[in-house]
Amino acid sequence: MGGDCINISSFGSSCQKGESFSDFIRSMEAYCDSLIIRTPNDVNINSFIQLTETRVINAGDIEEHP
């Protein structure tokens, strides 16, 4: 399908500099057709999905960790 992956950890993201996770998601939608997000156990992705029109796949959060 020709997709590329952009791997971003919390150490390399603008969240480390104080940007909110909400702003990070809004910024990433400019670069992506979809987002696959895995977060620490204390984050609920569903609360951020309405912030973007980009498709979001929950790869693990407070409710969905394997």
Distance bins in CASP14 RR format, pairs under 12 A and 6 or more apart:
PFRMAT RR
TARGET T0000
AUTHOR 0000-0000-0000
RMODE 2
METHOD distances of the structure
MODEL  1
1 33 0 0 0 0 0 1 0 0 0 0 0
1 34 0 0 0 0 0 1 0 0 0 0 0
2 33 0 0 0 0 0 1 0 0 0 0 0
3 32 0 0 0 0 1 0 0 0 0 0 0
3 33 0 0 0 0 1 0 0 0 0 0 0
3 34 0 0 0 0 1 0 0 0 0 0 0
3 36 0 0 0 0 0 1 0 0 0 0 0
4 31 0 0 0 0 1 0 0 0 0 0 0
4 32 0 0 0 0 1 0 0 0 0 0 0
4 33 0 0 0 0 0 1 0 0 0 0 0
4 34 0 0 0 0 0 1 0 0 0 0 0
5 31 0 0 0 0 0 1 0 0 0 0 0
5 32 0 0 0 0 1 0 0 0 0 0 0
5 34 0 0 0 0 0 1 0 0 0 0 0
5 35 0 0 0 0 0 1 0 0 0 0 0
5 36 0 0 0 0 1 0 0 0 0 0 0
5 59 0 0 0 0 0 1 0 0 0 0 0
6 12 0 0 0 0 0 1 0 0 0 0 0
6 13 0 0 0 0 0 1 0 0 0 0 0
6 27 0 0 0 0 0 1 0 0 0 0 0
6 28 1 0 0 1 0 0 0 0 0 0 0
6 30 0 0 0 0 0 1 0 0 0 0 0
6 31 1 0 0 1 0 0 0 0 0 0 0
6 32 1 0 0 1 0 0 0 0 0 0 0
6 33 0 0 0 0 0 1 0 0 0 0 0
6 34 0 0 0 0 0 1 0 0 0 0 0
6 35 0 0 0 0 1 0 0 0 0 0 0
6 36 0 0 0 0 0 1 0 0 0 0 0
6 37 0 0 0 0 0 1 0 0 0 0 0
7 13 0 0 0 0 0 1 0 0 0 0 0
7 36 0 0 0 0 0 1 0 0 0 0 0
7 37 0 0 0 0 0 1 0 0 0 0 0
7 38 0 0 0 0 0 1 0 0 0 0 0
7 59 0 0 0 0 0 1 0 0 0 0 0
8 14 0 0 0 0 1 0 0 0 0 0 0
8 15 0 0 0 0 1 0 0 0 0 0 0
8 16 0 0 0 0 0 1 0 0 0 0 0
8 21 0 0 0 0 0 1 0 0 0 0 0
8 24 0 0 0 0 1 0 0 0 0 0 0
8 25 0 0 0 0 0 1 0 0 0 0 0
8 27 0 0 0 0 0 1 0 0 0 0 0
8 28 0 0 0 0 1 0 0 0 0 0 0
8 31 0 0 0 0 0 1 0 0 0 0 0
8 32 0 0 0 0 0 1 0 0 0 0 0
8 35 0 0 0 0 0 1 0 0 0 0 0
8 36 0 0 0 0 0 1 0 0 0 0 0
8 37 0 0 0 0 1 0 0 0 0 0 0
8 38 0 0 0 0 0 1 0 0 0 0 0
8 39 0 0 0 0 0 1 0 0 0 0 0
9 15 0 0 0 0 1 0 0 0 0 0 0
9 16 0 0 0 0 1 0 0 0 0 0 0
9 38 0 0 0 0 0 1 0 0 0 0 0
9 39 0 0 0 0 0 1 0 0 0 0 0
9 40 0 0 0 0 0 1 0 0 0 0 0
10 16 1 0 0 1 0 0 0 0 0 0 0
10 17 0 0 0 0 0 1 0 0 0 0 0
10 18 0 0 0 0 0 1 0 0 0 0 0
10 19 0 0 0 0 0 1 0 0 0 0 0
10 21 0 0 0 0 1 0 0 0 0 0 0
10 24 0 0 0 0 1 0 0 0 0 0 0
10 37 0 0 0 0 0 1 0 0 0 0 0
10 38 0 0 0 0 0 1 0 0 0 0 0
10 39 0 0 0 0 1 0 0 0 0 0 0
10 40 1 0 0 1 0 0 0 0 0 0 0
10 43 0 0 0 0 0 1 0 0 0 0 0
11 17 0 0 0 0 0 1 0 0 0 0 0
12 19 0 0 0 0 0 1 0 0 0 0 0
12 24 0 0 0 0 0 1 0 0 0 0 0
13 19 1 0 0 1 0 0 0 0 0 0 0
13 20 0 0 0 0 0 1 0 0 0 0 0
13 21 0 0 0 0 1 0 0 0 0 0 0
13 23 0 0 0 0 0 1 0 0 0 0 0
13 24 1 0 0 1 0 0 0 0 0 0 0
13 25 0 0 0 0 0 1 0 0 0 0 0
13 27 0 0 0 0 1 0 0 0 0 0 0
13 28 0 0 0 0 1 0 0 0 0 0 0
13 37 0 0 0 0 0 1 0 0 0 0 0
13 39 0 0 0 0 0 1 0 0 0 0 0
14 20 0 0 0 0 1 0 0 0 0 0 0
14 21 0 0 0 0 0 1 0 0 0 0 0
14 22 0 0 0 0 0 1 0 0 0 0 0
14 23 1 0 0 1 0 0 0 0 0 0 0
14 24 1 0 0 1 0 0 0 0 0 0 0
14 25 0 0 0 0 0 1 0 0 0 0 0
14 26 0 0 0 0 0 1 0 0 0 0 0
14 27 1 0 0 1 0 0 0 0 0 0 0
14 28 0 0 0 0 0 1 0 0 0 0 0
15 21 1 0 0 1 0 0 0 0 0 0 0
15 22 0 0 0 0 0 1 0 0 0 0 0
15 23 0 0 0 0 1 0 0 0 0 0 0
15 24 1 0 1 0 0 0 0 0 0 0 0
15 25 0 0 0 0 0 1 0 0 0 0 0
15 27 0 0 0 0 0 1 0 0 0 0 0
15 28 0 0 0 0 0 1 0 0 0 0 0
15 39 0 0 0 0 0 1 0 0 0 0 0
15 40 0 0 0 0 0 1 0 0 0 0 0
15 43 0 0 0 0 0 1 0 0 0 0 0
16 24 0 0 0 0 0 1 0 0 0 0 0
17 23 0 0 0 0 0 1 0 0 0 0 0
17 24 0 0 0 0 0 1 0 0 0 0 0
18 24 0 0 0 0 1 0 0 0 0 0 0
19 25 0 0 0 0 0 1 0 0 0 0 0
19 26 0 0 0 0 1 0 0 0 0 0 0
19 27 1 0 0 1 0 0 0 0 0 0 0
19 28 0 0 0 0 0 1 0 0 0 0 0
20 26 0 0 0 0 1 0 0 0 0 0 0
20 27 0 0 0 0 0 1 0 0 0 0 0
20 43 0 0 0 0 0 1 0 0 0 0 0
20 48 0 0 0 0 1 0 0 0 0 0 0
20 51 0 0 0 0 0 1 0 0 0 0 0
21 27 0 0 0 0 0 1 0 0 0 0 0
21 28 0 0 0 0 0 1 0 0 0 0 0
21 35 0 0 0 0 0 1 0 0 0 0 0
21 37 0 0 0 0 1 0 0 0 0 0 0
21 39 1 0 0 1 0 0 0 0 0 0 0
21 40 0 0 0 0 0 1 0 0 0 0 0
21 42 0 0 0 0 0 1 0 0 0 0 0
21 43 1 0 0 1 0 0 0 0 0 0 0
21 44 0 0 0 0 0 1 0 0 0 0 0
21 45 0 0 0 0 1 0 0 0 0 0 0
21 47 0 0 0 0 1 0 0 0 0 0 0
21 48 1 0 0 1 0 0 0 0 0 0 0
21 51 0 0 0 0 1 0 0 0 0 0 0
21 52 0 0 0 0 0 1 0 0 0 0 0
21 61 0 0 0 0 0 1 0 0 0 0 0
22 28 0 0 0 0 0 1 0 0 0 0 0
22 29 0 0 0 0 0 1 0 0 0 0 0
22 43 0 0 0 0 0 1 0 0 0 0 0
22 45 0 0 0 0 0 1 0 0 0 0 0
22 47 0 0 0 0 1 0 0 0 0 0 0
22 48 1 0 0 1 0 0 0 0 0 0 0
22 49 0 0 0 0 0 1 0 0 0 0 0
22 50 0 0 0 0 0 1 0 0 0 0 0
22 51 1 0 1 0 0 0 0 0 0 0 0
22 52 0 0 0 0 1 0 0 0 0 0 0
23 29 0 0 0 0 0 1 0 0 0 0 0
23 30 0 0 0 0 0 1 0 0 0 0 0
23 48 0 0 0 0 0 1 0 0 0 0 0
23 51 0 0 0 0 1 0 0 0 0 0 0
23 52 0 0 0 0 0 1 0 0 0 0 0
24 30 0 0 0 0 0 1 0 0 0 0 0
24 31 0 0 0 0 0 1 0 0 0 0 0
24 32 0 0 0 0 0 1 0 0 0 0 0
24 35 0 0 0 0 0 1 0 0 0 0 0
24 37 0 0 0 0 1 0 0 0 0 0 0
24 39 0 0 0 0 0 1 0 0 0 0 0
24 43 0 0 0 0 0 1 0 0 0 0 0
24 48 0 0 0 0 1 0 0 0 0 0 0
24 51 0 0 0 0 1 0 0 0 0 0 0
24 52 0 0 0 0 0 1 0 0 0 0 0
25 31 0 0 0 0 0 1 0 0 0 0 0
25 32 0 0 0 0 1 0 0 0 0 0 0
25 34 0 0 0 0 0 1 0 0 0 0 0
25 35 1 0 0 1 0 0 0 0 0 0 0
25 37 1 0 0 1 0 0 0 0 0 0 0
25 39 0 0 0 0 0 1 0 0 0 0 0
25 43 0 0 0 0 0 1 0 0 0 0 0
25 45 0 0 0 0 1 0 0 0 0 0 0
25 47 0 0 0 0 0 1 0 0 0 0 0
25 48 1 0 1 0 0 0 0 0 0 0 0
25 49 0 0 0 0 1 0 0 0 0 0 0
25 50 0 0 0 0 0 1 0 0 0 0 0
25 51 1 0 1 0 0 0 0 0 0 0 0
25 52 1 0 1 0 0 0 0 0 0 0 0
25 53 0 0 0 0 0 1 0 0 0 0 0
25 54 0 0 0 0 1 0 0 0 0 0 0
25 56 0 0 0 0 1 0 0 0 0 0 0
26 32 0 0 0 0 0 1 0 0 0 0 0
26 35 0 0 0 0 0 1 0 0 0 0 0
26 48 0 0 0 0 1 0 0 0 0 0 0
26 50 0 0 0 0 0 1 0 0 0 0 0
26 51 1 0 0 1 0 0 0 0 0 0 0
26 52 1 0 0 1 0 0 0 0 0 0 0
26 53 0 0 0 0 0 1 0 0 0 0 0
26 54 0 0 0 0 1 0 0 0 0 0 0
27 35 0 0 0 0 0 1 0 0 0 0 0
27 51 0 0 0 0 0 1 0 0 0 0 0
27 52 0 0 0 0 1 0 0 0 0 0 0
27 54 0 0 0 0 0 1 0 0 0 0 0
28 34 0 0 0 0 0 1 0 0 0 0 0
28 35 1 0 0 1 0 0 0 0 0 0 0
28 36 0 0 0 0 0 1 0 0 0 0 0
28 37 0 0 0 0 1 0 0 0 0 0 0
28 48 0 0 0 0 0 1 0 0 0 0 0
28 51 0 0 0 0 0 1 0 0 0 0 0
28 52 0 0 0 0 1 0 0 0 0 0 0
28 54 1 0 0 1 0 0 0 0 0 0 0
28 56 0 0 0 0 0 1 0 0 0 0 0
29 35 1 0 0 1 0 0 0 0 0 0 0
29 37 0 0 0 0 0 1 0 0 0 0 0
29 48 0 0 0 0 0 1 0 0 0 0 0
29 49 0 0 0 0 0 1 0 0 0 0 0
29 51 0 0 0 0 1 0 0 0 0 0 0
29 52 1 0 1 0 0 0 0 0 0 0 0
29 53 1 0 0 1 0 0 0 0 0 0 0
29 54 1 0 1 0 0 0 0 0 0 0 0
29 55 0 0 0 0 1 0 0 0 0 0 0
29 56 0 0 0 0 1 0 0 0 0 0 0
30 52 0 0 0 0 0 1 0 0 0 0 0
30 53 0 0 0 0 0 1 0 0 0 0 0
30 54 0 0 0 0 1 0 0 0 0 0 0
31 52 0 0 0 0 0 1 0 0 0 0 0
31 54 0 0 0 0 1 0 0 0 0 0 0
32 52 0 0 0 0 1 0 0 0 0 0 0
32 53 0 0 0 0 0 1 0 0 0 0 0
32 54 1 0 0 1 0 0 0 0 0 0 0
32 55 0 0 0 0 1 0 0 0 0 0 0
32 56 0 0 0 0 1 0 0 0 0 0 0
32 57 0 0 0 0 0 1 0 0 0 0 0
33 52 0 0 0 0 0 1 0 0 0 0 0
33 53 0 0 0 0 0 1 0 0 0 0 0
33 54 1 0 0 1 0 0 0 0 0 0 0
33 55 1 0 0 1 0 0 0 0 0 0 0
33 56 0 0 0 0 0 1 0 0 0 0 0
33 57 0 0 0 0 0 1 0 0 0 0 0
34 49 0 0 0 0 0 1 0 0 0 0 0
34 52 0 0 0 0 1 0 0 0 0 0 0
34 53 0 0 0 0 0 1 0 0 0 0 0
34 54 1 0 0 1 0 0 0 0 0 0 0
34 55 1 0 1 0 0 0 0 0 0 0 0
34 56 1 0 0 1 0 0 0 0 0 0 0
34 57 1 0 0 1 0 0 0 0 0 0 0
34 58 0 0 0 0 0 1 0 0 0 0 0
34 59 0 0 0 0 0 1 0 0 0 0 0
35 45 0 0 0 0 1 0 0 0 0 0 0
35 48 0 0 0 0 1 0 0 0 0 0 0
35 49 0 0 0 0 1 0 0 0 0 0 0
35 51 0 0 0 0 0 1 0 0 0 0 0
35 52 1 0 0 1 0 0 0 0 0 0 0
35 53 0 0 0 0 0 1 0 0 0 0 0
35 54 1 0 1 0 0 0 0 0 0 0 0
35 55 1 0 0 1 0 0 0 0 0 0 0
35 56 1 0 1 0 0 0 0 0 0 0 0
35 57 1 0 0 1 0 0 0 0 0 0 0
35 58 0 0 0 0 1 0 0 0 0 0 0
35 59 0 0 0 0 1 0 0 0 0 0 0
36 45 0 0 0 0 0 1 0 0 0 0 0
36 54 0 0 0 0 0 1 0 0 0 0 0
36 55 0 0 0 0 1 0 0 0 0 0 0
36 56 1 0 0 1 0 0 0 0 0 0 0
36 57 1 0 1 0 0 0 0 0 0 0 0
36 58 0 0 0 0 1 0 0 0 0 0 0
36 59 1 0 1 0 0 0 0 0 0 0 0
36 60 0 0 0 0 1 0 0 0 0 0 0
36 61 0 0 0 0 0 1 0 0 0 0 0
37 43 0 0 0 0 1 0 0 0 0 0 0
37 44 0 0 0 0 0 1 0 0 0 0 0
37 45 1 0 1 0 0 0 0 0 0 0 0
37 46 0 0 0 0 0 1 0 0 0 0 0
37 47 0 0 0 0 0 1 0 0 0 0 0
37 48 0 0 0 0 1 0 0 0 0 0 0
37 49 0 0 0 0 1 0 0 0 0 0 0
37 51 0 0 0 0 0 1 0 0 0 0 0
37 52 0 0 0 0 0 1 0 0 0 0 0
37 54 0 0 0 0 0 1 0 0 0 0 0
37 55 0 0 0 0 0 1 0 0 0 0 0
37 56 1 0 0 1 0 0 0 0 0 0 0
37 57 1 0 0 1 0 0 0 0 0 0 0
37 58 1 0 0 1 0 0 0 0 0 0 0
37 59 1 0 0 1 0 0 0 0 0 0 0
37 60 1 0 0 1 0 0 0 0 0 0 0
37 61 1 0 0 1 0 0 0 0 0 0 0
37 64 0 0 0 0 0 1 0 0 0 0 0
38 45 0 0 0 0 1 0 0 0 0 0 0
38 56 0 0 0 0 0 1 0 0 0 0 0
38 57 0 0 0 0 1 0 0 0 0 0 0
38 58 0 0 0 0 1 0 0 0 0 0 0
38 59 1 1 0 0 0 0 0 0 0 0 0
38 60 1 0 1 0 0 0 0 0 0 0 0
38 61 1 0 0 1 0 0 0 0 0 0 0
38 62 0 0 0 0 0 1 0 0 0 0 0
38 64 0 0 0 0 1 0 0 0 0 0 0
38 65 0 0 0 0 1 0 0 0 0 0 0
38 66 0 0 0 0 1 0 0 0 0 0 0
39 45 1 0 0 1 0 0 0 0 0 0 0
39 46 0 0 0 0 0 1 0 0 0 0 0
39 47 0 0 0 0 0 1 0 0 0 0 0
39 48 0 0 0 0 1 0 0 0 0 0 0
39 56 0 0 0 0 0 1 0 0 0 0 0
39 58 0 0 0 0 1 0 0 0 0 0 0
39 59 0 0 0 0 1 0 0 0 0 0 0
39 60 1 0 0 1 0 0 0 0 0 0 0
39 61 1 0 1 0 0 0 0 0 0 0 0
39 62 1 0 0 1 0 0 0 0 0 0 0
39 63 0 0 0 0 0 1 0 0 0 0 0
39 64 0 0 0 0 1 0 0 0 0 0 0
39 65 0 0 0 0 1 0 0 0 0 0 0
40 60 0 0 0 0 1 0 0 0 0 0 0
40 61 0 0 0 0 1 0 0 0 0 0 0
40 62 0 0 0 0 1 0 0 0 0 0 0
40 65 0 0 0 0 1 0 0 0 0 0 0
41 60 0 0 0 0 1 0 0 0 0 0 0
41 61 1 0 0 1 0 0 0 0 0 0 0
41 62 1 0 1 0 0 0 0 0 0 0 0
41 63 0 0 0 0 1 0 0 0 0 0 0
41 64 0 0 0 0 0 1 0 0 0 0 0
41 65 1 0 0 1 0 0 0 0 0 0 0
41 66 0 0 0 0 0 1 0 0 0 0 0
42 60 0 0 0 0 0 1 0 0 0 0 0
42 61 0 0 0 0 1 0 0 0 0 0 0
42 62 1 0 0 1 0 0 0 0 0 0 0
42 63 0 0 0 0 0 1 0 0 0 0 0
42 65 0 0 0 0 0 1 0 0 0 0 0
43 58 0 0 0 0 0 1 0 0 0 0 0
43 59 0 0 0 0 0 1 0 0 0 0 0
43 60 0 0 0 0 1 0 0 0 0 0 0
43 61 1 0 1 0 0 0 0 0 0 0 0
43 62 1 0 0 1 0 0 0 0 0 0 0
43 63 0 0 0 0 1 0 0 0 0 0 0
43 64 0 0 0 0 0 1 0 0 0 0 0
43 65 0 0 0 0 0 1 0 0 0 0 0
44 58 0 0 0 0 1 0 0 0 0 0 0
44 60 0 0 0 0 0 1 0 0 0 0 0
44 61 1 0 1 0 0 0 0 0 0 0 0
44 62 1 0 1 0 0 0 0 0 0 0 0
44 63 1 0 0 1 0 0 0 0 0 0 0
44 64 0 0 0 0 1 0 0 0 0 0 0
44 65 0 0 0 0 0 1 0 0 0 0 0
45 51 0 0 0 0 0 1 0 0 0 0 0
45 52 0 0 0 0 0 1 0 0 0 0 0
45 56 1 0 0 1 0 0 0 0 0 0 0
45 57 0 0 0 0 1 0 0 0 0 0 0
45 58 1 0 1 0 0 0 0 0 0 0 0
45 59 0 0 0 0 1 0 0 0 0 0 0
45 60 1 0 0 1 0 0 0 0 0 0 0
45 61 1 0 1 0 0 0 0 0 0 0 0
45 62 0 0 0 0 1 0 0 0 0 0 0
45 63 0 0 0 0 1 0 0 0 0 0 0
45 64 1 0 0 1 0 0 0 0 0 0 0
45 65 0 0 0 0 0 1 0 0 0 0 0
46 56 0 0 0 0 1 0 0 0 0 0 0
46 58 1 0 0 1 0 0 0 0 0 0 0
46 60 0 0 0 0 0 1 0 0 0 0 0
46 61 1 0 0 1 0 0 0 0 0 0 0
46 62 0 0 0 0 1 0 0 0 0 0 0
46 63 1 0 0 1 0 0 0 0 0 0 0
46 64 0 0 0 0 1 0 0 0 0 0 0
47 56 0 0 0 0 0 1 0 0 0 0 0
47 58 0 0 0 0 0 1 0 0 0 0 0
47 61 0 0 0 0 1 0 0 0 0 0 0
47 62 0 0 0 0 1 0 0 0 0 0 0
47 63 0 0 0 0 0 1 0 0 0 0 0
48 54 0 0 0 0 0 1 0 0 0 0 0
48 56 1 0 0 1 0 0 0 0 0 0 0
48 58 0 0 0 0 1 0 0 0 0 0 0
48 61 0 0 0 0 1 0 0 0 0 0 0
48 62 0 0 0 0 0 1 0 0 0 0 0
49 55 0 0 0 0 1 0 0 0 0 0 0
49 56 1 0 1 0 0 0 0 0 0 0 0
49 57 0 0 0 0 0 1 0 0 0 0 0
49 58 0 0 0 0 1 0 0 0 0 0 0
49 61 0 0 0 0 0 1 0 0 0 0 0
50 56 0 0 0 0 1 0 0 0 0 0 0
56 64 0 0 0 0 0 1 0 0 0 0 0
57 64 0 0 0 0 0 1 0 0 0 0 0
58 64 1 0 1 0 0 0 0 0 0 0 0
58 65 0 0 0 0 1 0 0 0 0 0 0
58 66 0 0 0 0 0 1 0 0 0 0 0
59 65 0 0 0 0 1 0 0 0 0 0 0
59 66 0 0 0 0 1 0 0 0 0 0 0
60 66 1 0 0 1 0 0 0 0 0 0 0
END
